[in-house]
């Protein structure tokens, strides 16, 4: 379950021809939406939820907004991530949750963050391409990122030797509080400047 710091507010619901009907539908599906968010292993988009509960997306959005308000002061809250919604731990309880979930040494090294930034901005990318930018062997850091499920193998490049390609995962988006790769800040480098991931983990 992702631990995120930034509260994401829901967009205002557009005017509806029958407000009472909309609110009634939201009330009727709220428990089903809550259950879906609870059992889902990935963020769920409102469009998919609407299909699962056989209801209008506006009703789903209102149901999610009501749930967000109900859970706002609890240890579990609703967050927007990866283009959808899911349950996540509240920032208020982050220290306790991290103490339970995370191993003693979990901070990524500067080298790992640098490699992750290259993959995030250039994906899919080969290890050779990563090393040509970093100027050093990247076997260890790539292995670390794979072990932590922040990147995955994404096939092979159609060149001589067919080297493996790497790309970031859904966990990467959630870990850095990104809804999609489009939320990545633009990467601007000066000659000789080290490559860094311009967001906090």
HELIX and SHEET records of a PDB file:
HELIX    1   1 UNK A   19  UNK A   39  1                                  21    
HELIX    2   2 UNK A   46  UNK A   53  1                                   8    
HELIX    3   3 UNK A   57  UNK A   71  1                                  15    
HELIX    4   4 UNK A   91  UNK A   93  5                                   3    
HELIX    5   5 UNK A   94  UNK A  101  1                                   8    
HELIX    6   6 UNK A  110  UNK A  122  1                                  13    
HELIX    7   7 UNK A  127  UNK A  134  1                                   8    
HELIX    8   8 UNK A  139  UNK A  147  1                                   9    
HELIX    9   9 UNK A  170  UNK A  175  1                                   6    
HELIX   10  10 UNK A  181  UNK A  183  5                                   3    
SHEET    1   A 2 UNK A  76  UNK A  81  0                                        
SHEET    2   A 2 UNK A  84  UNK A  89 -1                                        
SHEET    1   B 3 UNK A 125  UNK A 126  0                                        
SHEET    2   B 3 UNK A 164  UNK A 168 -1                                        
SHEET    3   B 3 UNK A 151  UNK A 156 -1                                        
END                                                                             
